[in-house]
Amino acid sequence: MRYEVYKWDGDDINSYDDTYGEGAWEADSDRPSCAYSIKQYGTLVKETDDEIEATTAVGKAYEEFRLKRGEAAVWDNVEKIWFN
């Protein structure tokens, strides 16, 4: 699948920061080179080959899990970028 939708809650982010240093999740979430480690702390919500479906899944994750800004994103396996 081209698009992977992930979500993170506060505990996931705190665990990441505990492992990699204070503020690491925020800094690393913008770095494609850190995608593997960021994914390991998140929960895969959906896999799809449809970009619109992936973007819709991010919106649903925000609503369903009451996430804050930046706590759900789409990983594009072809372009190797995060977006939401």
Backbone as XML, in Angstrom:
<?xml version="1.0"?>
<chain id="A" units="angstrom">
  <residue number="1" name="MET">
    <atom name="N" x="0.830" y="-1.177" z="0.000"/>
    <atom name="CA" x="0.000" y="0.000" z="0.000"/>
    <atom name="C" x="0.884" y="1.253" z="0.000"/>
  </residue>
  <residue number="2" name="ARG">
    <atom name="N" x="0.438" y="2.229" z="-0.728"/>
    <atom name="CA" x="1.232" y="3.443" z="-0.841"/>
    <atom name="C" x="1.123" y="4.330" z="0.394"/>
  </residue>
  <residue number="3" name="TYR">
    <atom name="N" x="-0.081" y="4.481" z="0.943"/>
    <atom name="CA" x="-0.298" y="5.415" z="2.049"/>
    <atom name="C" x="-0.581" y="4.661" z="3.341"/>
  </residue>
  <residue number="4" name="GLU">
    <atom name="N" x="0.106" y="5.057" z="4.399"/>
    <atom name="CA" x="-0.107" y="4.505" z="5.727"/>
    <atom name="C" x="-0.530" y="5.642" z="6.652"/>
  </residue>
  <residue number="5" name="VAL">
    <atom name="N" x="-1.643" y="5.477" z="7.331"/>
    <atom name="CA" x="-2.149" y="6.491" z="8.252"/>
    <atom name="C" x="-1.795" y="6.053" z="9.671"/>
  </residue>
  <residue number="6" name="TYR">
    <atom name="N" x="-1.118" y="6.937" z="10.391"/>
    <atom name="CA" x="-0.719" y="6.668" z="11.772"/>
    <atom name="C" x="-1.310" y="7.706" z="12.712"/>
  </residue>
  <residue number="7" name="LYS">
    <atom name="N" x="-1.482" y="7.286" z="13.968"/>
    <atom name="CA" x="-1.878" y="8.215" z="15.022"/>
    <atom name="C" x="-0.967" y="7.998" z="16.226"/>
  </residue>
  <residue number="8" name="TRP">
    <atom name="N" x="-0.819" y="9.044" z="17.010"/>
    <atom name="CA" x="-0.043" y="8.997" z="18.244"/>
    <atom name="C" x="-0.839" y="9.702" z="19.316"/>
  </residue>
  <residue number="9" name="ASP">
    <atom name="N" x="-0.825" y="9.163" z="20.530"/>
    <atom name="CA" x="-1.443" y="9.881" z="21.635"/>
    <atom name="C" x="-0.336" y="10.477" z="22.503"/>
  </residue>
  <residue number="10" name="GLY">
    <atom name="N" x="-0.725" y="11.158" z="23.546"/>
    <atom name="CA" x="0.256" y="11.820" z="24.410"/>
    <atom name="C" x="1.271" y="10.854" z="24.999"/>
  </residue>
  <residue number="11" name="ASP">
    <atom name="N" x="0.831" y="9.652" z="25.379"/>
    <atom name="CA" x="1.747" y="8.660" z="25.939"/>
    <atom name="C" x="2.779" y="8.207" z="24.901"/>
  </residue>
  <residue number="12" name="ASP">
    <atom name="N" x="2.328" y="8.045" z="23.652"/>
    <atom name="CA" x="3.252" y="7.659" z="22.578"/>
    <atom name="C" x="4.335" y="8.715" z="22.399"/>
  </residue>
  <residue number="13" name="ILE">
    <atom name="N" x="3.909" y="9.956" z="22.380"/>
    <atom name="CA" x="4.845" y="11.065" z="22.176"/>
    <atom name="C" x="5.806" y="11.179" z="23.355"/>
  </residue>
  <residue number="14" name="ASN">
    <atom name="N" x="5.283" y="11.047" z="24.578"/>
    <atom name="CA" x="6.145" y="11.095" z="25.764"/>
    <atom name="C" x="7.157" y="9.957" z="25.764"/>
  </residue>
  <residue number="15" name="SER">
    <atom name="N" x="6.729" y="8.767" z="25.347"/>
    <atom name="CA" x="7.652" y="7.623" z="25.277"/>
    <atom name="C" x="8.756" y="7.884" z="24.261"/>
  </residue>
  <residue number="16" name="TYR">
    <atom name="N" x="8.393" y="8.450" z="23.131"/>
    <atom name="CA" x="9.389" y="8.773" z="22.108"/>
    <atom name="C" x="10.397" y="9.780" z="22.662"/>
  </residue>
  <residue number="17" name="ASP">
    <atom name="N" x="9.884" y="10.832" z="23.296"/>
    <atom name="CA" x="10.772" y="11.851" z="23.870"/>
    <atom name="C" x="11.640" y="11.273" z="24.985"/>
  </residue>
  <residue number="18" name="ASP">
    <atom name="N" x="11.102" y="10.331" z="25.772"/>
    <atom name="CA" x="11.901" y="9.692" z="26.822"/>
    <atom name="C" x="13.067" y="8.914" z="26.217"/>
  </residue>
  <residue number="19" name="THR">
    <atom name="N" x="12.824" y="8.317" z="25.072"/>
    <atom name="CA" x="13.856" y="7.512" z="24.407"/>
    <atom name="C" x="14.869" y="8.366" z="23.664"/>
  </residue>
  <residue number="20" name="TYR">
    <atom name="N" x="14.400" y="9.373" z="22.938"/>
    <atom name="CA" x="15.280" y="10.130" z="22.035"/>
    <atom name="C" x="15.611" y="11.545" z="22.506"/>
  </residue>
  <residue number="21" name="GLY">
    <atom name="N" x="15.014" y="11.983" z="23.603"/>
    <atom name="CA" x="15.315" y="13.302" z="24.140"/>
    <atom name="C" x="14.125" y="14.239" z="24.039"/>
  </residue>
  <residue number="22" name="GLU">
    <atom name="N" x="14.053" y="15.159" z="24.971"/>
    <atom name="CA" x="12.949" y="16.115" z="25.039"/>
    <atom name="C" x="12.785" y="16.876" z="23.723"/>
  </residue>
  <residue number="23" name="GLY">
    <atom name="N" x="11.570" y="16.874" z="23.189"/>
    <atom name="CA" x="11.274" y="17.579" z="21.948"/>
    <atom name="C" x="11.633" y="16.800" z="20.687"/>
  </residue>
  <residue number="24" name="ALA">
    <atom name="N" x="12.123" y="15.569" z="20.847"/>
    <atom name="CA" x="12.556" y="14.779" z="19.689"/>
    <atom name="C" x="11.398" y="14.423" z="18.764"/>
  </residue>
  <residue number="25" name="TRP">
    <atom name="N" x="10.242" y="14.080" z="19.333"/>
    <atom name="CA" x="9.113" y="13.693" z="18.484"/>
    <atom name="C" x="8.720" y="14.825" z="17.552"/>
  </residue>
  <residue number="26" name="GLU">
    <atom name="N" x="8.633" y="16.012" z="18.092"/>
    <atom name="CA" x="8.257" y="17.166" z="17.266"/>
    <atom name="C" x="9.288" y="17.422" z="16.176"/>
  </residue>
  <residue number="27" name="ALA">
    <atom name="N" x="10.553" y="17.350" z="16.525"/>
    <atom name="CA" x="11.615" y="17.594" z="15.541"/>
    <atom name="C" x="11.702" y="16.457" z="14.520"/>
  </residue>
  <residue number="28" name="ASP">
    <atom name="N" x="11.635" y="15.219" z="14.994"/>
    <atom name="CA" x="11.817" y="14.067" z="14.116"/>
    <atom name="C" x="10.614" y="13.795" z="13.228"/>
  </residue>
  <residue number="29" name="SER">
    <atom name="N" x="9.434" y="14.219" z="13.636"/>
    <atom name="CA" x="8.240" y="13.938" z="12.839"/>
    <atom name="C" x="8.262" y="14.662" z="11.496"/>
  </residue>
  <residue number="30" name="ASP">
    <atom name="N" x="9.118" y="15.650" z="11.352"/>
    <atom name="CA" x="9.270" y="16.359" z="10.078"/>
    <atom name="C" x="10.426" y="15.817" z="9.238"/>
  </residue>
  <residue number="31" name="ARG">
    <atom name="N" x="11.120" y="14.811" z="9.743"/>
    <atom name="CA" x="12.285" y="14.261" z="9.049"/>
    <atom name="C" x="11.955" y="12.897" z="8.455"/>
  </residue>
  <residue number="32" name="PRO">
    <atom name="N" x="11.915" y="12.785" z="7.144"/>
    <atom name="CA" x="11.656" y="11.479" z="6.530"/>
    <atom name="C" x="12.651" y="10.401" z="6.975"/>
  </residue>
  <residue number="33" name="SER">
    <atom name="N" x="13.862" y="10.795" z="7.302"/>
    <atom name="CA" x="14.864" y="9.817" z="7.723"/>
    <atom name="C" x="14.517" y="9.178" z="9.071"/>
  </residue>
  <residue number="34" name="CYS">
    <atom name="N" x="13.619" y="9.787" z="9.817"/>
    <atom name="CA" x="13.211" y="9.270" z="11.123"/>
    <atom name="C" x="11.863" y="8.546" z="11.058"/>
  </residue>
  <residue number="35" name="ALA">
    <atom name="N" x="11.340" y="8.337" z="9.868"/>
    <atom name="CA" x="9.999" y="7.753" z="9.712"/>
    <atom name="C" x="9.876" y="6.403" z="10.402"/>
  </residue>
  <residue number="36" name="TYR">
    <atom name="N" x="10.879" y="5.565" z="10.269"/>
    <atom name="CA" x="10.798" y="4.232" z="10.873"/>
    <atom name="C" x="10.609" y="4.330" z="12.380"/>
  </residue>
  <residue number="37" name="SER">
    <atom name="N" x="11.417" y="5.138" z="13.050"/>
    <atom name="CA" x="11.310" y="5.241" z="14.502"/>
    <atom name="C" x="10.001" y="5.914" z="14.919"/>
  </residue>
  <residue number="38" name="ILE">
    <atom name="N" x="9.563" y="6.913" z="14.179"/>
    <atom name="CA" x="8.293" y="7.578" z="14.483"/>
    <atom name="C" x="7.138" y="6.576" z="14.357"/>
  </residue>
  <residue number="39" name="LYS">
    <atom name="N" x="7.154" y="5.771" z="13.308"/>
    <atom name="CA" x="6.094" y="4.773" z="13.099"/>
    <atom name="C" x="6.040" y="3.772" z="14.243"/>
  </residue>
  <residue number="40" name="GLN">
    <atom name="N" x="7.192" y="3.390" z="14.776"/>
    <atom name="CA" x="7.245" y="2.384" z="15.836"/>
    <atom name="C" x="6.498" y="2.819" z="17.096"/>
  </residue>
  <residue number="41" name="TYR">
    <atom name="N" x="6.373" y="4.109" z="17.303"/>
    <atom name="CA" x="5.698" y="4.621" z="18.495"/>
    <atom name="C" x="4.229" y="4.937" z="18.236"/>
  </residue>
  <residue number="42" name="GLY">
    <atom name="N" x="3.821" y="4.859" z="16.997"/>
    <atom name="CA" x="2.440" y="5.165" z="16.637"/>
    <atom name="C" x="1.608" y="3.917" z="16.433"/>
  </residue>
  <residue number="43" name="THR">
    <atom name="N" x="0.354" y="4.147" z="16.068"/>
    <atom name="CA" x="-0.578" y="3.074" z="15.769"/>
    <atom name="C" x="-1.018" y="3.226" z="14.319"/>
  </residue>
  <residue number="44" name="LEU">
    <atom name="N" x="-0.847" y="2.172" z="13.548"/>
    <atom name="CA" x="-1.292" y="2.185" z="12.160"/>
    <atom name="C" x="-2.816" y="2.135" z="12.145"/>
  </residue>
  <residue number="45" name="VAL">
    <atom name="N" x="-3.432" y="3.138" z="11.543"/>
    <atom name="CA" x="-4.883" y="3.258" z="11.509"/>
    <atom name="C" x="-5.451" y="2.698" z="10.208"/>
  </residue>
  <residue number="46" name="LYS">
    <atom name="N" x="-4.742" y="2.923" z="9.095"/>
    <atom name="CA" x="-5.248" y="2.510" z="7.791"/>
    <atom name="C" x="-4.110" y="2.433" z="6.787"/>
  </residue>
  <residue number="47" name="GLU">
    <atom name="N" x="-4.242" y="1.508" z="5.850"/>
    <atom name="CA" x="-3.353" y="1.412" z="4.697"/>
    <atom name="C" x="-4.225" y="1.467" z="3.443"/>
  </residue>
  <residue number="48" name="THR">
    <atom name="N" x="-3.805" y="2.246" z="2.471"/>
    <atom name="CA" x="-4.585" y="2.395" z="1.251"/>
    <atom name="C" x="-3.690" y="2.867" z="0.112"/>
  </residue>
  <residue number="49" name="ASP">
    <atom name="N" x="-4.181" y="2.696" z="-1.097"/>
    <atom name="CA" x="-3.497" y="3.245" z="-2.261"/>
    <atom name="C" x="-4.162" y="4.527" z="-2.739"/>
  </residue>
  <residue number="50" name="ASP">
    <atom name="N" x="-5.191" y="4.966" z="-2.027"/>
    <atom name="CA" x="-5.960" y="6.147" z="-2.413"/>
    <atom name="C" x="-5.642" y="7.317" z="-1.473"/>
  </residue>
  <residue number="51" name="GLU">
    <atom name="N" x="-5.109" y="8.403" z="-2.032"/>
    <atom name="CA" x="-4.701" y="9.555" z="-1.218"/>
    <atom name="C" x="-5.884" y="10.203" z="-0.502"/>
  </residue>
  <residue number="52" name="ILE">
    <atom name="N" x="-7.005" y="10.315" z="-1.182"/>
    <atom name="CA" x="-8.190" y="10.925" z="-0.567"/>
    <atom name="C" x="-8.680" y="10.065" z="0.597"/>
  </residue>
  <residue number="53" name="GLU">
    <atom name="N" x="-8.686" y="8.776" z="0.414"/>
    <atom name="CA" x="-9.088" y="7.867" z="1.485"/>
    <atom name="C" x="-8.154" y="7.994" z="2.688"/>
  </residue>
  <residue number="54" name="ALA">
    <atom name="N" x="-6.862" y="8.139" z="2.437"/>
    <atom name="CA" x="-5.890" y="8.301" z="3.524"/>
    <atom name="C" x="-6.121" y="9.612" z="4.272"/>
  </residue>
  <residue number="55" name="THR">
    <atom name="N" x="-6.341" y="10.675" z="3.528"/>
    <atom name="CA" x="-6.582" y="11.979" z="4.145"/>
    <atom name="C" x="-7.875" y="11.959" z="4.964"/>
  </residue>
  <residue number="56" name="THR">
    <atom name="N" x="-8.888" y="11.306" z="4.448"/>
    <atom name="CA" x="-10.152" y="11.163" z="5.174"/>
    <atom name="C" x="-9.943" y="10.379" z="6.465"/>
  </residue>
  <residue number="57" name="ALA">
    <atom name="N" x="-9.114" y="9.347" z="6.420"/>
    <atom name="CA" x="-8.826" y="8.537" z="7.607"/>
    <atom name="C" x="-8.130" y="9.361" z="8.688"/>
  </residue>
  <residue number="58" name="VAL">
    <atom name="N" x="-7.283" y="10.311" z="8.281"/>
    <atom name="CA" x="-6.641" y="11.200" z="9.261"/>
    <atom name="C" x="-7.702" y="12.028" z="9.974"/>
  </residue>
  <residue number="59" name="GLY">
    <atom name="N" x="-8.618" y="12.602" z="9.201"/>
    <atom name="CA" x="-9.692" y="13.393" z="9.801"/>
    <atom name="C" x="-10.536" y="12.583" z="10.763"/>
  </residue>
  <residue number="60" name="LYS">
    <atom name="N" x="-10.851" y="11.358" z="10.393"/>
    <atom name="CA" x="-11.635" y="10.484" z="11.267"/>
    <atom name="C" x="-10.861" y="10.134" z="12.531"/>
  </residue>
  <residue number="61" name="ALA">
    <atom name="N" x="-9.559" y="9.939" z="12.408"/>
    <atom name="CA" x="-8.729" y="9.630" z="13.582"/>
    <atom name="C" x="-8.740" y="10.798" z="14.562"/>
  </residue>
  <residue number="62" name="TYR">
    <atom name="N" x="-8.655" y="12.030" z="14.037"/>
    <atom name="CA" x="-8.714" y="13.208" z="14.908"/>
    <atom name="C" x="-10.028" y="13.251" z="15.668"/>
  </residue>
  <residue number="63" name="GLU">
    <atom name="N" x="-11.121" y="12.971" z="14.983"/>
    <atom name="CA" x="-12.439" y="13.001" z="15.626"/>
    <atom name="C" x="-12.605" y="11.853" z="16.613"/>
  </residue>
  <residue number="64" name="GLU">
    <atom name="N" x="-12.319" y="10.646" z="16.168"/>
    <atom name="CA" x="-12.550" y="9.454" z="16.972"/>
    <atom name="C" x="-11.699" y="9.414" z="18.236"/>
  </residue>
  <residue number="65" name="PHE">
    <atom name="N" x="-10.435" y="9.781" z="18.109"/>
    <atom name="CA" x="-9.511" y="9.678" z="19.235"/>
    <atom name="C" x="-9.256" y="11.010" z="19.922"/>
  </residue>
  <residue number="66" name="ARG">
    <atom name="N" x="-9.954" y="12.060" z="19.457"/>
    <atom name="CA" x="-9.800" y="13.415" z="20.032"/>
    <atom name="C" x="-8.332" y="13.821" z="20.097"/>
  </residue>
  <residue number="67" name="LEU">
    <atom name="N" x="-7.686" y="13.714" z="18.965"/>
    <atom name="CA" x="-6.268" y="14.034" z="18.878"/>
    <atom name="C" x="-6.045" y="15.529" z="18.768"/>
  </residue>
  <residue number="68" name="LYS">
    <atom name="N" x="-4.851" y="15.938" z="19.120"/>
    <atom name="CA" x="-4.435" y="17.324" z="18.962"/>
    <atom name="C" x="-3.711" y="17.466" z="17.633"/>
  </residue>
  <residue number="69" name="ARG">
    <atom name="N" x="-3.470" y="18.678" z="17.230"/>
    <atom name="CA" x="-2.781" y="18.959" z="15.962"/>
    <atom name="C" x="-1.459" y="18.195" z="15.874"/>
  </residue>
  <residue number="70" name="GLY">
    <atom name="N" x="-1.233" y="17.523" z="14.771"/>
    <atom name="CA" x="0.017" y="16.815" z="14.543"/>
    <atom name="C" x="0.066" y="15.399" z="15.075"/>
  </residue>
  <residue number="71" name="GLU">
    <atom name="N" x="-1.027" y="14.915" z="15.681"/>
    <atom name="CA" x="-1.010" y="13.588" z="16.268"/>
    <atom name="C" x="-1.539" y="12.504" z="15.324"/>
  </residue>
  <residue number="72" name="ALA">
    <atom name="N" x="-1.784" y="12.860" z="14.073"/>
    <atom name="CA" x="-2.141" y="11.882" z="13.041"/>
    <atom name="C" x="-1.534" y="12.370" z="11.735"/>
  </residue>
  <residue number="73" name="ALA">
    <atom name="N" x="-1.064" y="11.438" z="10.933"/>
    <atom name="CA" x="-0.426" y="11.816" z="9.671"/>
    <atom name="C" x="-0.432" y="10.635" z="8.708"/>
  </residue>
  <residue number="74" name="VAL">
    <atom name="N" x="-0.189" y="10.959" z="7.445"/>
    <atom name="CA" x="-0.101" y="9.957" z="6.390"/>
    <atom name="C" x="1.362" y="9.851" z="5.968"/>
  </residue>
  <residue number="75" name="TRP">
    <atom name="N" x="1.856" y="8.616" z="5.878"/>
    <atom name="CA" x="3.180" y="8.358" z="5.341"/>
    <atom name="C" x="3.004" y="7.875" z="3.910"/>
  </residue>
  <residue number="76" name="ASP">
    <atom name="N" x="3.645" y="8.550" z="2.965"/>
    <atom name="CA" x="3.620" y="8.180" z="1.556"/>
    <atom name="C" x="4.850" y="7.317" z="1.288"/>
  </residue>
  <residue number="77" name="ASN">
    <atom name="N" x="4.636" y="6.033" z="1.038"/>
    <atom name="CA" x="5.737" y="5.091" z="0.822"/>
    <atom name="C" x="6.479" y="5.299" z="-0.490"/>
  </residue>
  <residue number="78" name="VAL">
    <atom name="N" x="5.902" y="6.040" z="-1.415"/>
    <atom name="CA" x="6.556" y="6.301" z="-2.697"/>
    <atom name="C" x="7.398" y="7.571" z="-2.614"/>
  </residue>
  <residue number="79" name="GLU">
    <atom name="N" x="6.783" y="8.656" z="-2.171"/>
    <atom name="CA" x="7.476" y="9.943" z="-2.079"/>
    <atom name="C" x="8.338" y="10.069" z="-0.828"/>
  </residue>
  <residue number="80" name="LYS">
    <atom name="N" x="8.119" y="9.185" z="0.139"/>
    <atom name="CA" x="8.860" y="9.185" z="1.405"/>
    <atom name="C" x="8.688" y="10.506" z="2.155"/>
  </residue>
  <residue number="81" name="ILE">
    <atom name="N" x="7.415" y="10.901" z="2.324"/>
    <atom name="CA" x="7.095" y="12.124" z="3.072"/>
    <atom name="C" x="5.890" y="11.876" z="3.962"/>
  </residue>
  <residue number="82" name="TRP">
    <atom name="N" x="5.801" y="12.682" z="5.028"/>
    <atom name="CA" x="4.621" y="12.730" z="5.890"/>
    <atom name="C" x="3.737" y="13.870" z="5.412"/>
  </residue>
  <residue number="83" name="PHE">
    <atom name="N" x="2.432" y="13.676" z="5.480"/>
    <atom name="CA" x="1.496" y="14.770" z="5.235"/>
    <atom name="C" x="0.188" y="14.459" z="5.946"/>
  </residue>
  <residue number="84" name="ASN">
    <atom name="N" x="-0.640" y="15.492" z="6.094"/>
    <atom name="CA" x="-1.992" y="15.294" z="6.643"/>
    <atom name="C" x="-2.873" y="16.453" z="6.291"/>
  </residue>
</chain>
